[in-house]
Structures are given as C-alpha cells and as structure tokens.
Amino acid sequence: MPRDASELARRLARAAEAVCRHYLSKGRRQGCYWTVGDVRNTPGRSMFVRLSGPDSGPGAAGRWTDAASAEYGDLLDVIRESCGLTQFREVAEEARRFLALPRAEPPYEPRPPVPTGSPEAARRLWAITKPLAATLAEAYLHARGIETVHHAGALRFHPQCYYRPDDNAPTETWPAMVAAVTDLCGAITGVHRTWLAPDGLGKAPIDTPRRAMGGLFGHAVRFGAAGDVLAAGEGIETILSLRCALPALPMAAALSANHLAALQFPPALRRLYIARDADAAGDTAVAALTERAEAAGIEALVLSPQYGDFNDDLRAFGVGAVRASVRVQLGPQDAVRFIRRRTARTG
C-alpha cells in the first residue's frame, strides 16, 4: 500500500496544476505556486502548492504548506481533505479516477472449499445459474405441458451442471434446471437439480436425473409469497401444473413425500391445500401433514388429481380441465379469490 500511495502521489504531482484547479478551485495560480485558503478549498491565500519541481524530495511538485495552520502534505492529502474522505482506499480510488487509471484490484483470495452437498455449496451453485427464460429448462417444462411457467424466480438454468453417478465414477456435465430451496424467511438452504437431455425435451439419460443438496427438511421450493392460504405438494412439475390453473395461489414443492410431511408452516397460514400424489407414499404424507396442520390450528384440505399427479392431468386434459377439477375441491371463498377474479381479469 505505501508503494501504491507514493506512485499515486508522483503521478498527481506531474499534473499538479490540473489537480489544484479541480480540487482547490477557489484558489489561483501565482507564479510557480497555487494559492488558496486551506486544504479544504476555502478561499484565501495562506496555503501554497508547488506546481513544478522534481517528483520527490525537497522542492517536489505537489507539496504544499499552509502558513496559517502549519499543515503540510502532498496532493493525496489535498484530495482527502477537499473531498471529505476518511479511508485511504477511497482517496486512492478518487485519485485513480482523476488520473483515469484502472481501478485497483483487491488481492486474490481464493474462497475456502465448502463441504460437498452443504447449504453453502448449494448457494454457490445457485449464484452461477442463469434466468430460466429461453433456456433448455423452459423447453423441458413446456414439453411437460407447463406452457406458462409461474415460477416466481424459484427456478433457474445451468448449461453445464456437474453430475457424478457415484464416488468412483468420473464427473459428467449436463444441462440442468436448478430450483432454490428456501426457508420461511426466503433464505436459500439448498437446491434441487433436474438434469436434462441435450434437446431439453426430457430428463438426461442418467441413473438419477433428480438430486437435491443442502438443508431440505421442513423447507421447500416456493412459488409466490405465502399468506393465509398455501398449496403444497411433492414435485416441482406437479406444483407448477397446479399453478398453471391457479397462478395467484402461493404454492410450495417439498420435493418428496417425506419432506412434504415435515413442511414448516408460515406464521400467517390459516388454510393449507395439499396436492396429493395418488400413491401409497403420497397418502402417508397427506395424513401426516394434515395431522400436523390441524394440531397447529390450520385447516387442511386435499386436492386430488384424476391420474397419478397434477402434471399427468395437465398433459392428459389441459389447463382448463385441471382448473375445473380443482375448482370444486377448493373452499368457496378461495374459488372466488383465486379463480373467478382471474377469469374476470382475463375475460
């Protein structure tokens, strides 16, 4: 840092008059000096800045003395005092800006490694993903019948996401849809990856094309901010299919039956719709989550698909049929709130 300060001071000294005209604009040139009231650019003549001379040593350009206060210094001090700066980093950046020099880069400090599969590893993966629109991930969802993806920013895309079949296998890369798993405050605790085929029309041809990492228990992939009403289910595609029919209803995908049974409840929640998967694990999750909700004073209602899940229904019957099927399963107040109002808006 001292060498950097000395070099900046020398460069400023070579343009001493330009520095004074800019930062001590209330003064004026008198012979080989710039005179001004003080280093804070007060009008007057008690401070003298040498405009010519060697780069350093006695009589150097840019050195100044205030005869009234006995203060002295160089042009870095002028920048600091006239601009009201306190940190050397700020002074150096301002000097570099004035001299049109590149910004000083901080010394490279490699980030420490984080445990594989940890919440921090999940957050680092999320940070290097890209928006979903116009990617293979969006094409994948369209192929699943989800034409309008109401994902509320919970889904992103990674073009070359690492995949390792097991500890002894080499690492592969595949495009992937990446979902953020968050807690009730919106903090990312994990991510879920769906590896995709190169054309985006299905999952990648690998043994386990879906994997999650990080903190999952009680958390979920959230679509919309939950208030007093929430719909929750297992899979991302299942919940997005239901959201095609009810885009105004906040929803959460817990990613598995076991995690659905353990879902944490938002503090304002009064009514919970459970999107059931029509299998034994789904029935067990519904029973456990219903019991927990009722114990917490939350009304629990089940939404049942006609086939295995709501994505099966969406692909078989279309969004209008799914909406009609779900309408009769909603509470009357929610049918008005989440379906009729939308119909009136869109005509």
N, C-alpha and C positions, 0 to 999 in steps of 0.2 A: 504493500500500500504506500509506504513513503516514496518508493521509486516512482509510482504512478503519480503521486502528488507533485513530485519535483518535475516530472516530464510535462504535466499539465501546466504548471506554473511557467516553465520555459516557453511553451507554445503560446500561452497567453501573453507573455512579455514581448514576443515577436509581433504581436498585434495590439500593443499597449494602448495606442490612441483609440483604436476601434472599441476596445474593451471599455475605456473610460467614457467614450461618447454614448455607449449603450447603458452601462450600469451607473455611471456618475453623470447623468445627463444634465444636472443642474449646475455643473461647473463649466470651465472653458480652458482652452489651451493658452498658455503663456510661455512662449519660447520653447524650451525643451521639457516643460512640465505641464501637467494638467492640474488645475487648482479647483477646489470645491470646499464646501464647509466641513464635511467629515465623511467617513467611510460609509455612512448610511445615506449618502446623497442629499445631505442638507445644503441649501445654498450658502455660499461663503467662500473664504479664500485661505483658511488655515491649514488645509491639507494639500500636500504636494505629491503628485505621482510622476516619477521619472519616465519619460516616453522613449528614451533611447539609451543605449549602453550595452554592455555585454549581457549574455544570457544569465550569468550568475556571478556571485561575488560582489565586492564593493562597487557601487555605482551601477548595479544591474538595472536594466529596463524593467518597469513594472513594480519596483519597490516604492513604497510610499511612507510618508511620515506626517503625522498631524501635530503641528506646532502647539496647538491649544491643549490637547489632551495627552501628548507624548505617546500616543499609539503609533504603531508602525506594522508593516506586513507586506504581503505580496498581493497579486491580483486574485488569487483564490480567496483571500480574506475579503477583498472587495466584493466578490460575488456572494460570499456567505452573508456578509453584513447587509449589503444593499437589497438582497432578496429575502432576508429574514430566515435563512436556513440554519439548521442545527446539526445535521448529520453530514459527515464527510461524503458519504455515498450520494446524498442529494447535491452537494456542492460539485462533486466530480461529474455527475450527470448533467448539471446545468452548464458546466464548462465545456463538456463534450458537445452538448447541443449547440453552444455558441460557436465552437470551432468546427462544427459539422463532422465530428469524429464518430466512428461506430460506438454503439453502447458497449460498456464494459460487461463482458460475460462473467457470471459468477463461476468460481472454480467448480469443476465437475465433481460431483459427489454421487457415486453410484448408489441407487436405492438398495437397502438391505434386502436379502431374499426373504420371502414370506412362505410359510408352510403351504404345501400344495393342498388345495381344497378348502383353505381358510376363508373367512369373510373378507380379509384384506386382499387375498388373491382374486376373489370374486369381484371386488370393487375395481381392481386394476384391469381385469378383463373388460368390465363394463365401460371403463374410461376410454378404451381404444376401439369401441364399436362405432358404427355409423348409423344415421337415421334409417328407419325401415323403408320409407317410400322409394319406389322404383328399384328395389333390390330383389334378389332371389327369394328372400324371406317373404316379401309381399306376394311374389308369384306363387310360392308354396301355399300361403293362406288362400289365395284366390282359387287354387286348384282344389282346396278343401271346401269350396263353396262360400268362403268368407270374403265376399266381394268388397264390402266396405269395412275396413279394419278399424274399429273404435278401440284403439289400444291405449290411449291416454298417455303415450310416452313410455309405457312399460316394456315395449319391445324394440329391439334394435338388431343390427345385422353385422356379422363379422365375415369377411370374404375368405379368410384362411384360419379357421379356429382349430387349435390343436386337438387331436384325438389320439388316445393311446389305448389299444384294446386291453392290455394288461401290463404289469410291471416289467415283463420280459420282452415286450414287443416294441418295435420302433414307433416313433411318433409320426402320425399322419396329419395332414391338414385337409379340412373340408369346409365349405361354406356353412354358416350356422345362423339360425335365428336365436338371439340371446334375449332372455327375459329377466328383468330385475325383480328379485325377491326382496320385499321391504317389510319393516315392522310398522306398527301403528302410527309412528311419527314420520314415516316416509324414508327412514334411513335404510340404505341397501345393506342387507345382511347376507345375501347370496345371489347366485344367478342360476338360471336353467338354460341349458343348451339343447337345441334340436338341430342335429347335423343334417344337411340337405344334399340331395343329388345335384350334380353339376348343372342341370337344367332347371332346378327349383321346383319340379313338378311332383316331388315326393321326398321321402327321407333318404339319407345316404345309405348305400348298401353295406352297412357295417352291423356288428352284433348288437350294440346298444346305442342307437341313434339319439337317445334322450338321456341326459345326465344333469344332475344338479350338484352344486357345491356351495359351501358356506353354511351359514346358520339358517335352517329351514323350519325348525319346529315352532309351530304357532304362527309363522309368518306366511306370506302369500305374494303372488304376482297380482297387483291391484290395478283395476281399470276404473278410474274415477274415484273421487273422494267420498268415502262412506259417511253418511249422516245417521239418520234414524232407521234407514232401510238399506239392506245389503243382500245381494245374492252371492252365494259361494258354491263352488264345485271343485272337481278334481283337476281335469286337464285344461290347458290353455286353449286348445281348439274348441273344447266343449263350451267353455265360458264365452269365448269370442262368438260362437254360433248363437248362443242365447243373447248376447249383446247386440247382434245384428237385428234381432227382433225388439229389443228393449235398450236402445243406446243411451237413454237417460238414466237407467238404473245402475248405480255403482255395483261393481262385481269384483270377486276375488277368486283366483285359481290357486288352490293349495298344493297342487302337483301330484298328490297321491291320496288314496283313501285314508291312510293312517294320519297324514298331515291334515286332512280335512277335519277329521275327528278332533284334532287338537287346536284348531284355528282360534286365535285370540279375537275377542270381541271389541270393536271400537266402543269407547265410553258412552257415546250418544245412541248406540244401537237399541232399537225397540222391536224391530221385526226382521227376521232372518229367513230368506228363501234359500233352501238347499237344493241345488241342481243335482238330482240323483243320477248316478250311473247304474244301469239295470244289470247288476251282477251281485254276487254274494258280498264282495268287499264293499261295494257301494252301499248296500243295505246296512251293513255293520257300521259304516261311517255315518250314515244318516241317523241311525239310532243313537250313537254315542254323542254326536253333535247336538241332536235335538234335546237329549237329556241335559247336557251342559247348558244349552241356551235357556231352557225352561228354569233351571236352577238359578240362573242369573237374572230372571225376570224378563227374558226376551221371548217373544212369540216366534215359534219356528214353524214354517210351512214348507212342504216338499213340492218341488217342481219335477214331474216325471216325464221323460221322453217316451215316444211311441216305440222307438227302437232301442239300441244299446245306450246311446247318449245323444245329446242335442246336435252334435255335428253329424251323426248318422241321419237324424231327422232333417237337418238343413239340406244335406245333399240329396235326400230322397224326395222331399216335399217342397223345398223352397222356403224363403224367409216369411212369406205371408202365411203359410200354413203353420209354421212354428209360432208366429205371433198369435194366431187364432187359438192354437192349442194351449199356449201359456196363459192367454187372457183369462180363461175360465178357471185357472188354478191360482190366480192372484187374488188377494183381498180386494173387495170392491173399490176401496179408496185408492189402492195402488194401480188398479186398472185405469182409473181416471187420471191418476198422476203421471203414469209412465207410458200409457198407450194412447188414450184419447187426446191428450194435449198434443202429442207428437203428430197424430193424424190431422188435427185441426191446423197445425202449423204448416204441414207439408201439402195439405189439400188432398 
